[in-house]
Amino acid sequence: MSIPFITAEEAASYIKNGDNVGMSGFTASGTPKVVTVALAQRAKELHEKGEPFKINLYTGASTNDHVDGELSRAKAVNLRIPYQGHKDARNAINNGEIAYVDAHLSHLSQDLRYGFYGDIDVAIIEATEMSPNGEVILGAGLGMTPTVAALAKKVIIEYSSYYRTSFRGFHDNYIPLDPPHRREIPVYRPSDRIGSTVLKIDPKKIIGIVPSNASESIHAFAACDEVTQKIGDNVCHFLASQLKEGKIPKEFLPIQSGVGNVANAVLYGLGENPEIPQFDMYTEVIQDAVMHLMEEGKCRFASTCALTFSDDAMLHFMDNIDFFRDKILMRPGEISNSPEVVRRLGLIAMNTALEADIFGNVNSTHVCGTKMMNGIGGSADFSRNAYLSIFSCPSIQKGGKISAIVPMVSHVDHSEHSVKILVTEQGVADLRGKNPIQRAETIIENCAHPMYRELLWDYLKLCKKATHTPHTLSAAFALHQALQEKGDMLQADFARYV
């Protein structure tokens, strides 16, 4: 069967107002880059004519400016699930222009197959190789592509010529059976392959192929500063001590690491610490640091959902791709983030927090409890099921006007039941085996910034210790109130609550 080449504008014309649209990729990696721009332009033209046009957008994770940026600015998104990381999408969500469902990344593929969100009308999928019978080699991100390709009524292929060599062999396309017929996911080591390198799509559903030569447009993270370096050092020293004490097996355990400067600092620290042995990764994304650790021999293998490399690092990767062929495997998000597999492999899960409270609850999504930042992503998939769940963040922000350690988090994403270790540049709070009061004392002493430590002690003294978890509800958000009213959490005054 011959599949025609079409323009991005022709492809966009097949997408109708109200359609459920699924996309390939995970982070910016492997996402569409030209059809979505044409779709945004079509939305603008229809809006100028007074005609409605909005889609419901489903992706593996965050995307890029070509997707969330263009479509948000064009006011072309009605519903967005499950995660985003673009300022224009964030603004539209917080302004009420986009209805946003902040879902766990491991859930969306199966929820789509269960029919929770209706049919997928159109899937837009980036490919780096393709045959006439619908066999596709995907790009640098897998996401939930196998599911949306199977469910979609129509499929548009973006054929990328940006990559200078083939990604063939890097993917592990696999869809588990749905209940009540689901069996175990047979991943027992990070390197276990369980699916196919090729994604098969019914060619009768493929509308056409749209050429693309756009990069992922991922910028390198800023170099480690004093704070992120100290956080990385604290995490590494803690893991080394756990290894010495026999609380981590001598063979070590696979690592999961979130995205960002702190995550990169931790990974580089693991590479430089001679007490940390070689390790594997089982994670949702790998960044530039992982590539360097592989070249240095510290990281042996990485199972991931996406290669979230900066553009310069991606060029380096492609120039040296044969070195990495037996060291990297890309899986769908419901497999890379599978709670079952996370629990089985015994991962050391390392994620970041916006804020944490003195009892160990973590907010990773909402500023002051109301404004969405990015979303929960896959952090809970890992933290709730990990051998060791570590959350880290700087102890203060905005020059000290904001404390990341507060009496009560303004929004809970990870409850105290899922948080074993909390780390800031100030130190490490090991919360295992501690009751609420002991956790509070440990977090205040080890993780709070000195400028906020006495304020947090004042709050704890204010609370009645006869209860299991001591809180004074009228004062629990005093720091947040001070920030909103006076612009500085340090202005909180607990004396008014006595």
N, C-alpha and C positions, 0 to 999 in steps of 0.2 A: 504494500500500500504506500502510495506516494503522499508525503505530508508536505504541504506548501510552506514556503517562506512568506511571511506577511510582515507588514510594518507594525510598529508599536501602536500607532493610531488605529489600525484595523483591529488589532487584538483588543484594544480598550473598548471598541464599539460593541463587543460581545458581552460586556459586563453591564448589567442593568441596575437601575435604582432598586435598593433593597436586597440585592444579592448577598449571599454568604460567600465570601472569597477567602480561600486558604492559600498560604504562600509557603514556599520552601525557605530553608535557611534557619539560622540560630545565631543571635546577635546580628551584626551586619553581614556575617559570612554566609554566602550561599543564597542571599535574598535577591529578589528581582530588582532590577535597576533601571530599566527603560520603559516597560509597560506601565508601571505605576506612575511614572512621570507623565506619560500620555494620558493616563486615566485621570490624574489630577487636573490636567488641562481641559479634558472633556467635561469634568465636573464644573470648572469655572465657566465654561461656555454655556452649559445648560443652566447654571444659576443666573447668568446674565440675561437669559431668555425667560427667567421666571419659572423654570422647570426644576423640580426636586431631583437631587441625586446624592445619595449616600449609600455606602456599603457597610456590611458588618465584616470586620477584618479579624481573621484568625491566623496567628503565626506561631512559630516554634518558641520564640522568645522576643527580645527586642530586635529592631531592624536597623535602619539607617535613614539618612535624609531622603533617599529616593523613595522610601515607603512612608514611614511615620511623618517625616517632615513635609513632603510634598502633599500628601493626602490631608494632613491636618490643616495646613495653610489654605488648602482649597475647600475646607469644610466638607470633605467628602466621606467622613467616617461617622457612622451612627453608633456602632458598638465596637469596642476594642477588647480583645481577649488574647493572651493572658498576661502580657508583660510589655513594657515599653521603656525607653530610655532617652527619648528625644524631647528637648525643651518645648517645641511647639505642640507636640502631643500632650505633654505634661500640662501646659497652660490650658489647652482645650479641655482636658479632663477636669482640671480644678475649676474652670469657668462653667462647667456643666454642658459644654458643647458636645462632648463625647461621653457616652455611657461606657464606663470601664469596669470590667470584672477582673479582679486581681486573683488569678487562679494559680495553684501549684503547677509547675511546668510538667510534672510527670502525669498529671491528670487529663490534660486537654485532649490528647489523641484518643484515649479510651472514651472520654465523655462524648466526643464527636461520633465515635462508632456506636455508642449506646443511644444516639439520637437525641441527646439532651439539648442540642442547639439547632436542630433542624438539618436540612440537607446542605451539602457544600455545592454551590452552583458552579463555581469556577475555581480552578487551582492554577496559580502561576508558579512555575517551577524552573529554577535555573539548572541548566545542564552544561557539562563540559564535553560530553560525547553523546552521540545518539545514533541508533540504527533505525531503518525504516519500519521494523517490526515493533518499535516502541521500547526498546531496551536503552536505558539511560544511565550514564555515569554522572552523578551529581557533582557539585562544587565543594567549596570549603566549609559548608555547614549543612547538617542533615535535618535537624529539627524534627518536625512531624510529617515530613514529606511523604513517606510511604503511605500513611493513613489518608492524607488529603488527596493524593494521587488516586488511591483506590476508591474514595468516596465521591470525588468530584464528577459532576455531569459533563463538564467540559474542562479541558486542560490546555493551557497555553505554555509553550516551552520558550524560555529565554536561553538562547544558545550563546554561551560566553566564549569569546576568543581571547579574553584577557590573560588567562593562564597559559604559560608557555609550554606546559607539558601536561601529561595526563594524570588525573587523580584516580585512575583505575587501580583497584586493589585496596583503597583506603577506607571504603565504606562497608558497613555491615547492616544491610537493610533487613529488618526483621519486625514482624507484627505478631504479638502474642495472640493466642485464642482468647475470645471473650468468655466471661462466665456464662453458664456453669461448666464450661469445658476447658477452662484455662489450666495449663500445667505449669510447673516451675520454669522460670527463665534460666536456661542452662549455662549461666556464666559463673564459673567457679574460680577463675583467675582473670585479671584485667585483660589479658591477651586472648581469651577464648573468643573465637569467631563462631557465631551462631546463625548468621543469615547469608545474604547474597551480596556480592560486590556490585551487582547490577540491579537497578530498579526497573521492573517491567510495568509499563503503562499500556492499557488498551489503545492501540493507534486510532481506533474509531472515535475515541473521545477527544483526540488532539486536534484542536482548531488549526493550529499552525505554529511555525517556528519563527521567533523574532531574534535577529542578530543583536548581540551586545558586546561591547568591548570596555565596559566600565570596571574599575577596581572596587574593592570593598570600601575604600575611603576611611580606613581605620587609622587614627593617629596614635603614635607611640605615647605611652603614659609618661608623665613627668618623672624625672629622676627622683630617687628616694631623698627625702629631706630628713632632718634630724628626728622628727617625730615618727615618721613611718619606719625609719631605720631602727629606732628603739623598739617599736612594736614588733618588728620582725625578729630582732634579737631576743626579745622576751619570749616569743613563741618558740623559737629554736632552742633556747636554753631550757625551757620547760620540757619540750619533747625529749631533749637529750637526758634530762634528769629522770624522766619517766622510763626511758630505755635502760638507764643504769640501775634503777630500782626494780626492774623486771615487770613494770606495769604495762609496758609495750613489749610484745615479743621481740626477741633478739634479731629476727629476720626483718623487723620493722613491719609496717602496714601500709596499704595503698593510701595515697593522699587525694583528697578533694579540696580544691581551692576555688574561692569565688573570684570575682573580677575586680580590678582596680589597683591603685597604687599600693595599698596595704598588702593585698594578696601577692603582688609582684615582689614586694620587699621580703615577705615571709619566704617565698620560694627561693629567692636569691640567697637568703640567709641559710636555708637548708642546704643549698649547694656549697656554701663556704664553710659550714660547720663540719669539722672532721669527725665529730662524734656521731653524726647522722650517717647511716650506711646508704648504699644505693637503694632507690625506691621506685615503685611503680605508681601510676596515677590512675584513678577511676573517677572521672570528673565530668562536668558538663561543658567546660570550655578550657582550652589551653591558650596561654598568651605567650608573648615573646620570651619570657623567662624560661619557659619549659623547653623551648627549642635550644636555648643556650645550655641548659642543664643536660640535655641529651647529648649535645656535642662534647660536653665535658665529661660524660660518662656517669653523671650522678643520677639522672633519671633514665631508667632502662626502657620503660614502656608507658604509653599514655592512651587510655581509652577515653574518648571524649565525644561530644556532640558537634563540636565546631573547632576550626582553627581560627581563633580570634587574634590573628597576627596583625600588627601594623603593616601598612603597605610596604615599607622598606623590608620588614622581616619576611613578608610573604614572598617578595622577590628573591630574597636569600634562600628561603625554603624551596622555591621552585628550581633555583639553580643547583640545589643539593638534594633534590627530592629522593634520589635512590638511597641516600644514607638513611632517610626517615621511613622508608617503605615497610620495614619490619619493626618499627617502633611506635607507630600510631595507627589507631583504628577509630573511625567515626561511626557512632551509633545513633538511632533515633532517641529523642529526648525521654520517651517513656522507658527506655532501657538504660541510658546513661544515668538517669535519675531514679531508677527503680528502687523503692524502699526495700523490696525483697533482696535485691542484689547488694545494696548498701549494707544491710544487716549481715548478709552472708559473708561478704568480703572483710568486714570489720574496718571500715574506713576511718581515717583521721580527717574529720570534716572541719574546714576552716572558712568561716564566713564573716561578713562585716555587719556592724550595727550602726543605726543612726543614733540610738540612745539605749541605755540599759538602766534598769532601776536597781535599788539596793538589795532586792530580793532575787534578782537573777532573771527577770523577764526582759525580753529584747523587742524593741521596735526597729524594724528595718525598712519601713515603707513610708510612714506619714510624718511630716513635719508638724510639730505641735498637735499631733493627733488628727489633723483634718486635711492637710494638703498632701496629695500623693506625690512621692518622689519618683520612683520607678516601678516598684512592685516587689512582691515576695520572691519571684523567680523560682529557682530550685533550691533555695537555702533550706527550707523546711523538709524537703524530700531527703536531704542529707542529714541535717542536724538531728532530727527526731529518731533516726535509725542508725546513727554512727556509733562506732566503738568509743570515739572520743569527739565530742562536739565543742568546738572552740569558736567564740565570737570575739572580734577585736574592733577597736575604734580609737581615735584620739580622745583623750579625756575632756578636752575643751575645743570649742570652735569659735570663730569670729573674735579672735583676740581675747578670749576669756569671757565673753558675754553669754556664752552658752556652755553649760556643762552637759556632757554626754552621760554622766551618771546622775540620776534624779531619784527622788523618793518613790515615784510611781510613773512608769512609762505612759505616755499619752496615747499609745496604741500598742496592742500586743500582737506580735506575729509569732514569736517563739516564747512559749511560757517557760517558767522556771523548771519545768519537768524535762525540757529538751536542751537546756544550757548547762553544760558541765564545767566549762572553763571560760572565764572572761579576762580579756587582756587589753590593757591600754599601754601607752608609753610609760606610765607610772609603775606598772607591775602586773602580776598575774594573780587572779583570784580562782583558786581551785574550790569549786562548790560541791564536790562530791561528798555525800555523807553528812552534809551540814543541814541543820534545821534553818528556818527563815531568819531567826535572829543571828545565828552564826554566819549565815550568808551575808547578811547586811553588814556585819562587823568586818568581814573579810573583804568585801567589795569596797567599802568606804576606805579602809586602811590601805589597800593595795592598788586600787584602780582609780579612785577619785583624784582629781587635781588638788594640790595643796590649798589653792585659793577657795575651793568649795568644800573641803573636808570637814571643817568645823560646822558649816551650815548643815551638812548632811547628818553629822552627829547630833546637832540640835534637833533635827526632825525626829531622829530615832529616840531621843530622850523625851520628846514631846508625846510620843505614842505610848499607849498602855502595854507594857510587856507581859501582862497577864494573859494576853491573847496569843494564839498560835502565830499569826502573821500580824505584827503590830502596825496599824495604820491610824492616822487621824485624817478621816476622809476630807474634812474641810480644809486641811493644809496640804494634802497629797500633791496638788498641782500648783503649789505656791511659786515654784521656780518658773513654771511655764507662764503663770499669770504675770509675774514680774517681767518676763521677757516681752509679753504682749503689751503690757501697760507702760513699762519704763525702758524697754529695749535692752535689759541686762538682767540675767538670772541672779546675779549677785545682790540685786536690790531686794530679794525675797526676805521677808521678816516674819519669822515664826512666833515672835513675841505676841503678835496680835491674835494668835490662836490659843494662847495659854488660858 
